[in-house]
């Protein structure tokens, strides 16, 4: 009988120890007070769970169960002791419906100086409608808004199978990061929604975007200065403003702009988008470059500008450089291979390059872009390169 009691006690101790370890390694935000009612601010409970995970020496999963969790604004800060923190999200993260009084300007859900964080599943509702309406009435003073999900100064990040809906500003921002993978991402916002770029990458290296469906009001993917070794594959874009490098050289970026290099975009579909593949720079003296870019195997379906280089970029004719100014950004070694489909405008290929820094080493091979209302055309200005094989419209290089 005594042996039985001792064995039972040992068993209970083992179960208790296992339970404690399990609780440390799996943190449910509801256990910290998060409410799945969509009305109670759960920012505090999420931060408490993060603090526990960040200080752990073992891998931790933070569980967000089914339900709607209101987050008014939050920053998950590092550096952490832990370099393996997983967010497993079954529920929906909801933003405030208003756009004023965010805890920090231009920030809703942010990660800063973290390593080895992954976000798996879940829906993020940015509720940007009120802010869009404000911006539509130009005499109103409206804030810029905040990205839905932002990573800064971080490394070894994974974003898997998430859905982002109606962001107030950009949906996902990768800034100053090293080693980021985004996979099976769905992004949804109306065509009329302003500044709702799907994925923005800037000052980052080693970023991979694999399988994404993006329908939004601005660039599906925007690539900012200082980006290198970027791989994009399997993206569906439209509506939206395409996959864009730039803009570079805008006033305020400084005289020397970090260059963009080694970018590959492969196996993409553009449907009803304003642009397909776009490189855009302002006509300022800012010095910089875009080089080592490959656009491979794309289908264009009624795209307004399937292939465009615009080195006189100035949206809405607002704050444009003086007439006759020339871009200091040098564009070279850009390849377009296997680009097929239809253009919604007659000029299917538009290469409008800088007079002081002409585009060089532009290559086109197996390009066929037709225009339903007549013969498609290509326009080149200060653009030099070579075309191989079938190229429609006839090459102007």
C-alpha positions in Angstrom: 0.0 0.0 0.0 2.9 2.4 0.9 4.6 1.6 -2.4 1.3 2.4 -4.3 1.0 5.7 -2.5 4.6 6.6 -3.3 4.0 5.6 -7.0 0.8 7.7 -7.1 2.6 10.7 -5.7 5.4 10.4 -8.2 2.9 10.1 -11.0 1.1 13.3 -9.8 4.4 15.1 -9.6 5.3 14.1 -13.2 1.9 15.2 -14.5 2.2 18.5 -12.6 5.7 19.1 -14.0 4.6 18.2 -17.5 1.6 20.5 -17.2 3.8 23.4 -16.1 6.2 22.8 -19.0 3.3 22.6 -21.4 1.9 25.9 -20.1 5.2 27.6 -20.6 5.6 26.2 -24.2 2.0 26.9 -25.2 0.4 30.2 -24.2 -3.2 30.9 -24.8 -3.9 34.7 -24.9 -7.3 34.1 -23.3 -5.5 32.9 -20.2 -4.1 36.3 -19.9 -7.4 38.1 -20.2 -7.9 38.5 -24.0 -11.6 38.6 -24.9 -12.9 37.1 -28.2 -15.8 39.6 -28.4 -14.3 42.0 -30.8 -15.0 44.9 -28.4 -12.6 44.6 -25.5 -9.1 45.8 -26.1 -6.8 42.7 -25.9 -3.6 44.5 -26.5 -2.5 44.1 -22.8 -3.1 40.4 -22.7 -1.3 39.8 -26.0 1.7 41.7 -24.6 1.7 39.7 -21.4 1.8 36.5 -23.4 4.6 37.9 -25.6 6.7 38.9 -22.5 6.5 35.3 -21.3 7.5 33.9 -24.6 10.2 36.5 -25.2 11.9 35.6 -21.9 11.7 31.9 -22.3 14.8 29.8 -23.3 12.6 27.2 -25.0 10.4 27.4 -28.2 7.0 28.8 -27.4 3.7 28.8 -29.2 1.3 31.7 -28.6 -2.2 30.5 -29.4 -5.0 32.8 -30.5 -8.2 30.8 -30.5 -11.3 31.3 -32.6 -13.1 34.6 -32.1 -12.6 38.3 -32.8 -9.8 40.0 -30.8 -9.7 43.8 -30.8 -6.2 45.2 -30.8 -5.9 49.0 -30.6 -2.2 49.1 -31.2 0.7 46.9 -30.1 4.5 46.5 -30.6 6.1 43.1 -29.9 9.6 44.3 -29.1 12.9 42.4 -28.8 15.6 41.4 -28.7 14.3 38.3 -27.0 16.1 35.4 -25.2 13.9 33.2 -27.4 14.5 32.8 -31.1 11.6 30.4 -31.8 8.3 32.0 -31.1 5.2 30.9 -33.1 1.9 32.6 -33.3 -0.8 30.1 -34.1 -3.9 32.1 -35.0 -7.3 30.4 -35.4 -9.2 33.6 -34.8 -9.5 37.2 -36.2 -7.4 40.2 -35.2 -9.6 43.3 -35.4 -8.5 47.0 -35.7 -10.4 49.9 -34.2 -13.0 51.2 -36.7 -11.7 54.8 -36.2 -8.4 56.0 -37.5 -7.5 58.6 -34.9 -5.5 58.2 -31.7 -3.5 55.1 -32.5 -1.0 54.6 -29.7 1.9 55.4 -32.1 1.7 57.1 -35.5 1.8 54.7 -38.5 1.7 51.6 -36.3 -1.0 49.0 -35.5 0.6 45.6 -35.1 4.4 45.8 -35.2 7.4 43.6 -34.4 10.7 45.3 -33.8 14.2 43.7 -33.3 13.0 40.1 -33.1 14.4 36.9 -34.4 12.8 33.6 -35.3 9.2 34.7 -35.1 6.5 33.1 -37.2 2.9 33.9 -37.7 0.7 31.0 -38.8 -2.9 31.4 -40.0 -5.5 33.9 -38.9 -7.3 36.9 -40.4 -6.3 40.5 -39.8 -9.1 43.1 -40.3 -7.7 46.6 -40.7 -11.1 48.3 -41.0 -9.8 51.1 -43.1 -13.1 52.2 -44.6 -13.5 55.3 -42.5 -10.0 56.5 -43.2 -10.4 55.9 -47.0 -13.6 58.0 -46.9 -11.7 60.8 -45.1 -9.0 60.7 -47.8 -11.6 60.8 -50.6 -12.7 64.2 -49.3 -9.5 66.1 -50.0 -10.3 69.1 -47.8 -10.3 66.9 -44.7 -7.1 66.6 -42.7 -6.5 62.9 -42.5 -3.7 60.9 -41.0 -1.7 58.5 -43.1 -3.0 55.5 -41.2 -1.0 52.5 -40.1 0.1 49.2 -41.8 -1.6 46.1 -40.6 1.5 44.1 -40.0 5.0 45.5 -39.8 8.4 44.0 -39.1 11.4 46.2 -38.5 15.1 45.4 -37.8 14.3 41.7 -37.5 15.6 38.4 -38.9 14.5 34.9 -39.7 10.8 35.7 -39.9 8.0 33.5 -41.4 4.5 34.6 -42.3 2.3 31.7 -43.4 -1.3 31.4 -44.5 -2.6 34.7 -43.2 -5.4 36.8 -44.6 -5.3 40.6 -44.5 -8.5 42.6 -45.2 -9.0 46.3 -45.7 -5.9 47.7 -44.2 -5.8 51.4 -43.2 -2.4 51.7 -45.0 0.0 49.0 -46.3 -1.1 45.5 -45.5 2.4 44.0 -44.7 5.7 46.0 -44.3 9.1 44.4 -44.2 11.7 47.1 -43.3 15.3 46.6 -42.4 15.0 42.8 -42.1 17.2 39.8 -43.1 15.7 36.5 -44.0 11.9 36.7 -44.3 9.5 34.2 -45.9 5.9 35.0 -46.8 3.9 32.1 -48.0 0.2 31.5 -49.0 -0.8 35.0 -48.1 -4.2 36.5 -49.1 -4.6 40.3 -49.3 -8.0 41.9 -50.0 -9.0 45.6 -50.3 -11.2 47.5 -52.8 -9.6 48.8 -56.0 -10.5 52.3 -54.8 -8.8 52.1 -51.4 -5.8 54.5 -51.3 -2.2 53.5 -50.3 -3.1 49.9 -49.5 0.0 48.3 -50.9 -0.2 44.6 -50.4 3.4 43.8 -49.4 6.1 46.5 -49.1 9.8 45.4 -48.8 12.5 48.0 -48.1 16.1 48.0 -46.8 15.9 44.2 -46.5 17.7 41.2 -47.9 16.9 37.6 -48.4 13.1 38.0 -48.6 11.0 35.4 -50.3 7.3 35.8 -51.3 5.8 32.5 -52.4 2.2 32.0 -53.4 0.2 35.2 -52.7 -3.2 36.3 -53.9 -3.4 40.1 -53.8 -6.4 42.3 -54.6 -5.9 45.9 -53.5 -5.9 49.6 -54.3 -2.2 50.3 -54.8 0.9 48.2 -55.6 0.4 44.5 -55.1 4.0 44.4 -54.1 6.2 47.5 -53.7 10.0 47.3 -53.6 11.7 50.2 -51.8 15.3 51.4 -51.7 17.9 49.2 -50.2 16.3 45.9 -51.2 18.4 43.0 -52.4 18.1 39.3 -53.0 14.3 39.3 -53.3 12.5 36.3 -54.7 8.8 36.5 -55.7 7.0 33.5 -57.2 3.4 32.5 -57.7 1.7 35.8 -57.2 -1.8 36.7 -58.5 -2.3 40.4 -58.7 -5.4 42.4 -59.5 -6.9 44.7 -59.0 -3.9 46.7 -58.0 -1.0 48.7 -59.4 1.2 45.7 -60.2 4.6 44.7 -58.9 6.6 47.9 -58.6 10.3 48.8 -57.9 10.3 52.3 -56.5 9.5 54.9 -56.4 13.2 56.0 -56.0 14.7 59.4 -55.9 11.8 61.3 -54.3 12.6 64.6 -52.7 13.5 63.9 -49.1 15.1 60.5 -49.7 18.5 62.3 -49.9 21.1 62.7 -52.7 22.3 59.1 -52.4 19.5 56.6 -52.5 20.1 52.9 -51.6 20.0 50.8 -54.7 17.8 47.8 -55.5 19.5 44.7 -56.8 19.1 41.0 -57.5 15.3 40.8 -57.7 13.6 37.8 -59.4 9.8 37.8 -60.1 8.6 34.5 -61.5 5.3 32.8 -62.5 2.8 35.6 -61.9 -0.7 36.5 -63.1 -2.0 40.0 -63.4 -5.8 40.4 -64.0 -7.3 43.8 -64.5 -4.3 45.5 -62.8 -3.2 49.0 -63.7 0.4 47.9 -64.1 2.2 44.6 -64.5 5.9 45.0 -64.0 6.9 48.6 -63.2 10.1 50.4 -62.3 9.5 54.0 -61.2 11.8 56.9 -60.3 11.4 60.6 -59.8 13.2 63.0 -62.1 15.5 64.3 -59.4 19.3 64.4 -59.1 19.2 61.7 -56.4 21.8 59.0 -57.2 21.0 55.3 -57.0 20.5 52.3 -59.1 18.3 49.3 -60.1 20.1 46.4 -61.4 20.0 42.6 -61.7 16.2 42.3 -62.1 14.5 39.3 -63.9 10.8 39.2 -64.7 10.1 35.6 -65.8 6.9 33.8 -67.0 3.9 36.1 -66.5 0.3 36.2 -67.8 -1.3 39.6 -68.3 -5.1 39.8 -68.6 -6.3 43.2 -69.7 -3.5 45.1 -67.9 -3.2 48.8 -68.6 0.6 48.9 -68.6 2.0 45.4 -68.7 5.7 46.5 -68.9 6.6 50.0 -67.9 9.7 51.9 -66.8 8.8 55.4 -65.7 11.7 57.6 -64.8 9.6 60.7 -64.8 7.2 59.5 -62.1 5.1 62.1 -60.3 1.7 61.0 -59.2 -1.2 63.5 -59.4 1.3 66.1 -60.7 2.0 67.0 -57.1 5.5 68.2 -56.1 7.0 67.3 -59.5 10.6 68.2 -60.3 11.2 71.1 -62.7 10.4 70.6 -66.3 13.3 69.0 -68.2 14.9 67.5 -65.0 16.4 64.1 -65.4 16.5 61.1 -63.0 19.8 60.3 -61.4 18.8 56.6 -60.8 20.6 54.3 -63.1 18.6 51.2 -64.4 20.5 48.3 -65.9 20.4 44.6 -66.4 16.7 44.1 -66.5 15.3 41.0 -68.2 11.7 40.3 -69.4 11.2 36.6 -70.4 8.0 34.7 -71.2 5.5 37.6 -70.8 2.2 36.8 -72.5 -1.3 38.2 -72.5 -3.4 41.3 -73.3 -2.9 45.0 -72.8 -5.8 47.4 -72.0 -3.8 50.2 -73.7 -2.2 50.3 -77.1 1.3 50.9 -75.6 2.0 47.6 -74.1 5.7 48.2 -73.5 6.7 51.6 -72.3 10.3 52.2 -71.4 10.7 55.9 -70.6 14.2 56.2 -69.2 16.4 59.0 -68.0 18.3 61.2 -70.5 21.3 61.6 -68.2 21.3 57.9 -67.1 19.8 55.9 -70.0 18.6 52.4 -69.2 21.1 49.8 -70.4 21.2 46.0 -70.8 17.5 45.7 -71.1 16.6 42.3 -72.5 13.4 40.9 -73.9 12.7 37.3 -75.0 9.5 35.5 -75.8 7.2 38.5 -75.1 3.7 38.5 -76.7 1.3 41.3 -75.6 -1.6 42.0 -77.8 -4.2 44.9 -77.8 -7.8 44.0 -78.5 -8.5 47.2 -80.4 -5.6 47.1 -82.8 -1.9 46.6 -83.0 -0.1 46.8 -79.7 2.9 49.2 -79.6 6.2 49.6 -77.8 7.7 52.9 -76.8 11.3 53.5 -75.9 13.1 56.6 -74.8 16.8 56.5 -73.7 16.5 52.7 -73.4 19.1 50.3 -74.8 19.3 46.6 -74.9 18.5 43.5 -77.0 15.4 41.4 -78.0 15.5 37.7 -78.9 12.9 35.4 -80.4 9.3 36.4 -80.8 8.6 39.9 -79.4 5.1 41.5 -79.7 4.8 44.4 -80.0 7.9 44.7 -82.2 10.8 45.7 -80.0 11.9 49.3 -79.9 15.2 48.5 -78.2 
